């Protein structure tokens, strides 16, 4: 599995900013490979990576909407500064992604008791 591929545009971004490339339909297989290598005591797969704060990056094509731009994560987590930096590096930190990050930060604040509840 290519790590830090220079043309990275599709795959997984770890919380530490490491990137793992895969094909447009290879996220599930890549997630199993990554979890086997990095989290051997966990059940492998996409959900495991999401729970550990990874970002799934889909290929930019007809399947991604203008809103999400193919950038997905578990909204119980907030992307790390290194993940955001990586998205900026590859031109995928869009206004919509920024909106989602802000929503996650507000959600975290509410859960911690630091803001108004809905």
Backbone as CSV, one residue per row, in Angstrom:
resi,resn,N_x,N_y,N_z,CA_x,CA_y,CA_z,C_x,C_y,C_z
1,UNK,0.847,-1.171,0.000,0.000,0.000,0.000,0.889,1.229,0.000
2,UNK,0.735,2.105,-0.993,1.596,3.293,-1.072,1.331,4.284,0.072
3,UNK,2.388,4.578,0.819,2.319,5.568,1.893,3.011,6.833,1.395
4,UNK,2.374,7.963,1.582,2.898,9.253,1.129,3.184,9.272,-0.371
5,UNK,2.298,8.703,-1.145,2.431,8.741,-2.605,2.400,10.204,-3.049
6,UNK,3.333,10.620,-3.923,3.390,12.035,-4.302,2.103,12.546,-4.982
7,UNK,1.359,11.690,-5.629,0.126,12.108,-6.283,-1.109,11.772,-5.474
8,UNK,-0.982,11.719,-4.151,-2.093,11.302,-3.296,-3.343,12.124,-3.574
9,UNK,-4.439,11.413,-3.856,-5.721,12.092,-4.071,-6.890,11.242,-3.608
10,UNK,-6.612,10.000,-3.223,-7.678,9.079,-2.846,-7.100,8.058,-1.873
11,UNK,-7.760,7.892,-0.723,-7.275,6.925,0.258,-7.632,7.359,1.658
12,UNK,-6.680,7.217,2.582,-6.899,7.493,4.002,-5.829,8.445,4.522
13,UNK,-6.235,9.352,5.429,-5.291,10.250,6.095,-5.348,9.950,7.596
14,UNK,-4.210,9.542,8.135,-4.102,9.221,9.560,-4.121,10.502,10.386
15,UNK,-4.445,10.390,11.680,-4.412,11.571,12.546,-3.054,12.280,12.563
16,UNK,-1.959,11.539,12.332,-0.635,12.161,12.317,-0.278,12.751,10.949
17,UNK,-1.222,12.707,9.995,-1.007,13.277,8.671,-0.476,12.307,7.632
18,UNK,-0.107,11.093,8.044,0.340,10.102,7.066,-0.794,9.799,6.090
19,UNK,-0.442,9.604,4.838,-1.441,9.271,3.822,-1.189,7.872,3.278
20,UNK,-2.280,7.189,2.972,-2.235,5.848,2.400,-3.143,5.853,1.190
21,UNK,-2.555,5.676,0.017,-3.302,5.741,-1.236,-4.013,4.446,-1.550
22,UNK,-5.138,4.589,-2.242,-5.834,3.428,-2.785,-6.603,3.874,-4.019
23,UNK,-7.116,2.913,-4.752,-7.931,3.220,-5.908,-9.299,3.727,-5.500
24,UNK,-10.045,4.206,-6.461,-11.356,4.805,-6.212,-12.279,3.904,-5.409
25,UNK,-12.197,2.608,-5.625,-13.065,1.665,-4.919,-12.284,0.774,-3.954
26,UNK,-11.106,1.214,-3.537,-10.251,0.381,-2.712,-10.191,0.731,-1.240
27,UNK,-11.091,1.592,-0.758,-11.016,2.031,0.636,-11.211,0.890,1.639
28,UNK,-12.122,-0.012,1.348,-12.392,-1.110,2.284,-11.174,-2.027,2.407
29,UNK,-10.603,-2.406,1.287,-9.420,-3.266,1.308,-8.241,-2.545,1.967
30,UNK,-8.070,-1.273,1.650,-6.988,-0.500,2.255,-7.175,-0.407,3.771
31,UNK,-8.407,-0.196,4.209,-8.680,-0.109,5.649,-8.325,-1.412,6.350
32,UNK,-8.635,-2.541,5.730,-8.265,-3.830,6.341,-6.750,-3.966,6.433
33,UNK,-6.043,-3.561,5.387,-4.589,-3.650,5.387,-4.008,-2.757,6.482
34,UNK,-4.509,-1.535,6.569,-3.996,-0.587,7.560,-4.274,-1.081,8.977
35,UNK,-5.495,-1.539,9.227,-5.805,-1.992,10.584,-5.013,-3.244,10.932
36,UNK,-4.802,-4.146,9.975,-3.976,-5.322,10.248,-2.559,-4.915,10.631
37,UNK,-2.034,-3.875,9.954,-0.656,-3.446,10.196,-0.517,-2.585,11.449
38,UNK,-1.483,-1.704,11.695,-1.326,-0.719,12.765,-2.144,-0.995,14.019
39,UNK,-3.247,-1.731,13.867,-4.136,-2.025,14.997,-4.466,-3.517,15.002
40,UNK,-3.456,-4.367,15.160,-3.676,-5.813,14.997,-4.653,-6.427,15.999
41,UNK,-4.877,-5.771,17.122,-5.799,-6.320,18.122,-7.237,-5.865,17.921
42,UNK,-7.479,-5.053,16.900,-8.816,-4.528,16.616,-9.429,-5.279,15.433
43,UNK,-10.743,-5.253,15.374,-11.410,-5.758,14.179,-11.103,-4.781,13.058
44,UNK,-10.597,-5.293,11.954,-10.160,-4.428,10.871,-11.302,-3.815,10.096
45,UNK,-10.976,-2.769,9.387,-11.943,-2.189,8.483,-12.123,-0.699,8.646
46,UNK,-13.013,-0.191,7.797,-13.242,1.243,7.730,-13.710,1.829,9.060
47,UNK,-14.632,1.156,9.719,-15.179,1.681,10.974,-14.090,1.835,12.031
48,UNK,-13.161,0.905,12.073,-12.046,0.995,13.019,-11.239,2.263,12.756
49,UNK,-10.905,2.522,11.497,-10.134,3.723,11.183,-10.924,4.979,11.542
50,UNK,-12.212,4.977,11.237,-13.041,6.137,11.574,-13.042,6.389,13.081
51,UNK,-13.149,5.321,13.861,-13.154,5.471,15.319,-11.822,5.993,15.843
52,UNK,-10.739,5.688,15.142,-9.423,6.175,15.540,-9.104,7.536,14.944
53,UNK,-10.085,8.167,14.271,-9.912,9.529,13.796,-9.318,9.696,12.415
54,UNK,-9.335,8.653,11.602,-8.822,8.760,10.242,-9.833,9.460,9.339
55,UNK,-9.336,10.082,8.263,-10.177,10.710,7.251,-10.141,9.855,5.989
56,UNK,-11.321,9.609,5.442,-11.444,8.903,4.168,-11.526,9.952,3.067
57,UNK,-10.677,9.827,2.075,-10.653,10.764,0.966,-11.032,10.030,-0.307
58,UNK,-12.198,10.383,-0.851,-12.662,9.763,-2.093,-12.057,10.507,-3.280
59,UNK,-11.962,9.805,-4.400,-11.466,10.429,-5.626,-12.433,11.525,-6.052
60,UNK,-11.892,12.608,-6.577,-12.754,13.668,-7.096,-13.265,13.222,-8.457
61,UNK,-14.547,12.950,-8.508,-15.164,12.507,-9.755,-16.663,12.748,-9.650
62,UNK,-17.431,12.135,-10.478,-18.871,12.315,-10.467,-19.550,11.807,-9.206
63,UNK,-18.848,11.021,-8.392,-19.457,10.468,-7.181,-19.406,11.446,-6.017
64,UNK,-18.492,12.406,-6.049,-18.382,13.338,-4.943,-19.245,14.555,-5.242
65,UNK,-19.875,15.065,-4.219,-20.724,16.245,-4.413,-19.892,17.507,-4.228
66,UNK,-20.434,18.617,-4.669,-19.763,19.893,-4.451,-19.696,20.204,-2.963
67,UNK,-20.645,19.645,-2.198,-20.672,19.968,-0.774,-19.566,19.260,-0.001
68,UNK,-19.489,17.945,-0.096,-18.528,17.228,0.757,-17.158,17.097,0.122
69,UNK,-17.055,17.259,-1.173,-15.783,17.176,-1.897,-15.067,15.845,-1.674
70,UNK,-15.802,14.831,-1.234,-15.202,13.511,-1.068,-14.340,13.364,0.166
71,UNK,-14.512,14.247,1.154,-13.739,14.204,2.395,-14.696,13.793,3.510
72,UNK,-14.443,12.628,4.118,-15.365,12.076,5.105,-14.629,11.672,6.372
73,UNK,-15.269,11.878,7.514,-14.752,11.377,8.789,-15.919,11.191,9.736
74,UNK,-15.655,10.510,10.833,-16.651,10.298,11.878,-16.834,11.623,12.611
75,UNK,-18.045,12.173,12.592,-18.267,13.491,13.175,-18.170,13.505,14.695
76,UNK,-17.929,12.356,15.332,-17.614,12.357,16.756,-16.164,12.789,16.982
77,UNK,-15.396,12.841,15.916,-13.999,13.263,15.979,-13.844,14.608,15.281
78,UNK,-12.765,15.285,15.593,-12.407,16.529,14.909,-11.083,16.252,14.207
79,UNK,-10.983,16.579,12.918,-9.694,16.361,12.245,-8.560,17.089,12.964
80,UNK,-7.404,16.451,12.963,-6.231,17.034,13.618,-5.641,18.137,12.743
81,UNK,-4.772,18.949,13.350,-4.089,19.991,12.580,-3.272,19.380,11.452
82,UNK,-2.685,18.216,11.697,-1.883,17.571,10.652,-2.765,17.080,9.507
83,UNK,-3.951,16.570,9.822,-4.874,16.159,8.763,-5.346,17.368,7.955
84,UNK,-5.673,18.436,8.660,-6.096,19.652,7.956,-4.962,20.179,7.093
85,UNK,-3.746,20.144,7.610,-2.588,20.560,6.819,-2.427,19.737,5.558
86,UNK,-2.642,18.432,5.688,-2.525,17.561,4.514,-3.615,17.897,3.486
87,UNK,-4.848,18.130,3.969,-5.928,18.513,3.055,-5.610,19.839,2.362
88,UNK,-5.037,20.780,3.096,-4.622,22.047,2.489,-3.553,21.811,1.429
89,UNK,-2.577,20.946,1.753,-1.480,20.653,0.818,-1.986,20.144,-0.523
90,UNK,-3.055,19.353,-0.478,-3.536,18.735,-1.727,-4.762,19.456,-2.295
91,UNK,-5.098,20.602,-1.722,-6.190,21.402,-2.259,-7.579,20.863,-1.991
92,UNK,-7.740,20.110,-0.908,-9.054,19.524,-0.615,-9.684,20.081,0.665
93,UNK,-9.092,21.122,1.233,-9.711,21.775,2.393,-10.608,22.881,1.861
94,UNK,-11.830,22.526,1.561,-12.790,23.430,0.940,-13.616,24.148,2.001
95,UNK,-14.381,25.169,1.608,-15.273,25.815,2.570,-16.244,24.825,3.227
96,UNK,-16.710,23.839,2.466,-17.620,22.839,3.042,-16.915,21.995,4.091
97,UNK,-15.677,21.604,3.835,-14.910,20.834,4.814,-14.675,21.700,6.053
98,UNK,-14.341,22.957,5.850,-14.143,23.866,6.976,-15.425,23.986,7.808
99,UNK,-16.586,24.077,7.148,-17.867,24.121,7.860,-18.058,22.879,8.722
100,UNK,-17.714,21.720,8.170,-17.869,20.471,8.918,-16.917,20.416,10.112
101,UNK,-15.706,20.908,9.943,-14.753,20.955,11.061,-15.305,21.854,12.158
102,UNK,-15.812,23.017,11.772,-16.369,23.937,12.768,-17.563,23.314,13.484
103,UNK,-18.404,22.570,12.745,-19.539,21.887,13.365,-19.051,20.873,14.401
104,UNK,-18.004,20.116,14.064,-17.459,19.115,14.991,-16.872,19.780,16.233
105,UNK,-16.191,20.906,16.046,-15.639,21.628,17.195,-16.752,22.144,18.100
106,UNK,-17.814,22.679,17.513,-18.944,23.170,18.314,-19.613,22.021,19.050
107,UNK,-19.742,20.902,18.386,-20.354,19.715,19.000,-19.525,19.248,20.194
108,UNK,-18.204,19.236,20.015,-17.307,18.821,21.103,-17.437,19.780,22.281
109,UNK,-17.516,21.078,22.012,-17.665,22.084,23.066,-18.966,21.870,23.827
110,UNK,-20.058,21.634,23.104,-21.345,21.395,23.765,-21.280,20.169,24.652
111,UNK,-20.675,19.106,24.170,-20.583,17.874,24.947,-19.744,18.058,26.210
112,UNK,-18.771,18.957,26.124,-17.920,19.208,27.278,-18.545,20.210,28.243
113,UNK,-19.741,20.694,27.888,-20.439,21.626,28.759,-20.019,23.073,28.588
114,UNK,-19.343,23.366,27.475,-18.856,24.725,27.274,-19.701,25.573,26.368
115,UNK,-20.892,25.127,26.020,-21.706,25.939,25.121,-23.170,25.595,25.281
116,UNK,-23.996,26.340,24.598,-25.438,26.123,24.653,-25.806,24.816,23.982
117,UNK,-26.837,24.205,24.460,-27.329,22.979,23.840,-28.497,23.294,22.957
118,UNK,-28.716,22.484,21.968,-29.807,22.716,21.015,-31.122,22.220,21.553
